[in-house]
Amino acid sequence: MRKKKKKIVLSSTSEAEKVSIPYLPDDLLLNCLARISRLYYPTLSLVSKRFRSLLASTELYETRRLLALS
């Protein structure tokens, strides 16, 4: 007779603790995108119109320059 596997249930975080990337302010999102390798930019541009716009913006490259990543 097989033993049933026990399922581990993780407690979910409260709604106040959840943060979704689409709701981040542009400056914070630019700061995150600037730290990602430019090799991933073509793929990331497919995520949404907002990502595509931010990835093509001069602000992203200015942020990368300030972080000494370009």
C-alpha positions in Angstrom: 0.0 0.0 0.0 1.4 3.4 -1.0 1.8 6.2 1.5 0.3 9.5 0.5 2.6 12.3 0.1 2.0 15.2 2.4 1.6 18.5 0.6 3.4 21.5 2.0 1.3 24.6 2.1 3.1 27.9 2.4 1.3 30.7 4.0 0.5 33.4 1.6 1.8 36.9 2.2 -0.7 39.7 2.9 -1.9 41.9 0.1 0.1 44.8 1.5 3.3 42.9 1.1 2.7 41.9 -2.5 4.3 44.2 -5.1 3.8 43.8 -8.8 6.3 45.0 -11.3 3.8 46.8 -13.5 2.8 49.0 -10.6 6.4 50.2 -9.9 7.1 53.8 -10.7 9.1 54.4 -13.9 12.2 55.6 -12.1 12.4 52.5 -10.0 11.7 50.2 -13.0 14.4 52.0 -15.0 16.8 51.4 -12.2 16.0 47.7 -12.2 16.1 47.4 -16.0 19.5 49.2 -16.1 21.0 46.4 -14.0 19.9 43.7 -16.5 22.3 42.7 -19.3 21.4 44.4 -22.6 21.4 41.0 -24.1 17.9 40.5 -22.5 16.5 43.8 -23.8 14.9 42.3 -27.0 13.1 39.7 -24.9 12.1 42.1 -22.2 10.7 44.5 -24.8 8.0 41.9 -25.6 6.7 42.0 -22.0 4.6 45.1 -22.5 4.3 48.4 -24.3 5.6 50.1 -21.1 8.7 47.9 -21.0 9.3 48.5 -24.7 9.0 52.2 -24.2 11.4 52.2 -21.2 13.9 50.0 -22.9 14.0 52.4 -25.9 14.2 55.6 -23.7 17.3 57.8 -23.3 16.6 57.7 -19.5 17.6 54.0 -19.4 20.9 54.6 -21.0 21.5 57.6 -18.8 20.8 55.5 -15.8 23.2 52.8 -17.1 25.8 55.5 -17.6 25.4 56.8 -14.0 25.6 53.2 -12.7 28.8 52.7 -14.8 27.1 49.8 -16.6 27.3 50.9 -20.2 
